[in-house]
Amino acid sequence: MHRDPFEIREKLKGIGIKNTHHVFYNLSRAELYEETTKRGEAKISYAGPLVVDTRPYTGRSPQDKFIVKEPTSENTIDWGKVNIPFETNKFDALYSKVTQYLEGKDAFVQDLYVCADPSYRMNIRVITDRAWQSLFAQNMFITINKKEELRNYTPDFTIISCNGFEAAPTRDGTRSKAFVIINFAKKIILIGGTCYAGEIKKSVFTILNYLLPLKGVFTMHSSANVGKTGDTAVFFGLSGTGKTSLSADPQRGLIGDDEHGWGENGVFNFEGGCYAKMIKLSKEREPDIYECAHMFGTVLENVVMNDETRIVNLDDNSYTENTRGAYPISFNKNIIPEERGGHAQNIIMLTCDAFGVLPPISKLTPAQAVEHFLLGYTAKIAGTERDMKSDVEMTFSTCFGAPFMVHKPTKYGHMLKEKIEKHKAQCWLVNTGWTGGPYGEGERIHIKYTRKMIDAALSGELSDATFKTDPIFGLSYPVTCDGVPPELLNPIDTWKDKNKFNQTAQQLEREFKKRTASL
């Protein structure tokens, strides 16, 4: 067990963290299990995963995320409701309180890196006051296996997550007791008041969305995989649209399930793990992810477990709809070990249409692709964020990841356009939402049909298909697709009330126009 290494203690002192009780450095998976259970932070399910309860925070808290406004970055950040400014002096004061809080307590440190392409690699040090979050970080990011690399390791960014420290809003300048604050000048991310580990993951994604475009890398809230012929596909989409499920394809190698960059050498994963939604996960529909959800080393957040049998119930949403499983990408059966692929030949934009009026698959022109990328239309699924008003909300999340984008949306849109034109990528809009009626009346498009349509697009089968143009949205959809009911391909055919379909589609089209005009 790597406890109290002198070098790390000295480095922590250098950033104001001193007089800690014990420092646990780069513990192994098994060691972190021991520390987690010894401290009562989590329980072990019968199949092996750690089961953690993070309530009341069971999702990200976007209104509690801030960026320090300081000279080195203030002129390049798109300030507003997403990127909320935070005063430098208030950050310094809060940082001092957090470091004081850690005095006399145990600290868990993981030295890791992000970006699988060595040209863009970034070192990150994750410091937590919880053992299970240290395991989460080890699962999610890329581990360092060579001792000589660790000896010479210097972090480019440091994340300090203190679940037990709560802010006082009137004193500290936060909105609530929870906070996520990014300081680009000091290269520090400060997290407190919330145990939800997704804040660690997404805060790192946020800094990459700022730093990498400055180096010419197009950053993407997407999954990615590679076919047997070496063709790379990326899948854009918000949580709940199917990025993780649809990219875990037994016929294709997985690069990653959520966050990627597209640079000079092609597409590469930012992370070393997967963060899959667990709710209603089935062995039949998603066998690979289901298996990962029952493996030693996986961290299950807010999954309900029987205290006696220690059997988890993936169908139980009594804690939240946003149940999660964090595990290393290596747990998947079919992966690309290097977590890299060539330039994307297919770009798939996933939308969960709660209105039930968009075709299940449409071929997009480059102009349409950029337009839908900037629209980022989908239905937000309950539980992913706090303070949602209903089970499903229509949302327009620019770049399919507005909460994590730091530059103006048009910067990312321009980079997408350049990539499409330079590499002649085919673009598709795939609706994984409803058909036959809106949410509450129709039914969710079955994943087996979505898989068949995506397979047909990636294999080139749809290149020879006959397409028709939707009269309301101007989208081109195939008339036939092998293994898919023909009536499913044209959404109006699945509605009994055709007039209601047209009214609903026109309502959504008006929302599209309104949103496009505001971009």
Secondary structure, DSSP 8 states (H G I E B T S, - for coil): --BS-HHHHHHHHHTT--S-S-EEES--HHHHHHHHHHTTS-EE-TTS-EEE--TT--SB-GGGEEEE--TTTTTTS-BTTTBEEE-HHHHHHHHHHHHHHHTTS-EEEEEEEE-SSGGG-EEEEEEESSHHHHHHHHHHSB----HHHHHT---SEEEEEETT----HHHH--SSS-EEEEETTTTEEEEES---THHHHHHHHHHHHHHGGGGT-EEEEEEEEE-TTS-EEEEE--TTSSHHHHH--TTSEEEESSEEEEETTEEEES-SEEEEE-TT--TTT-HHHHHHTTSTT-EEES-EE-TTT--EETT--SS-S--EEEEEGGGSSSB-TT-EE-SEEEEEEEE--TTS-S-SEEEE-HHHHHHHHHH-EEEEETTSBTT-SSSEEEEE-GGG-GGG--S-HHHHHHHHHHHHHHHT-EEEEEE-SEESSSTTTSEE--HHHHHHHHHHHHHTGGGGS-EEE-TTT--EEES--TTS-HHHHSGGGG-S-HHHHHHHHHHHHHHHHHHHHH-
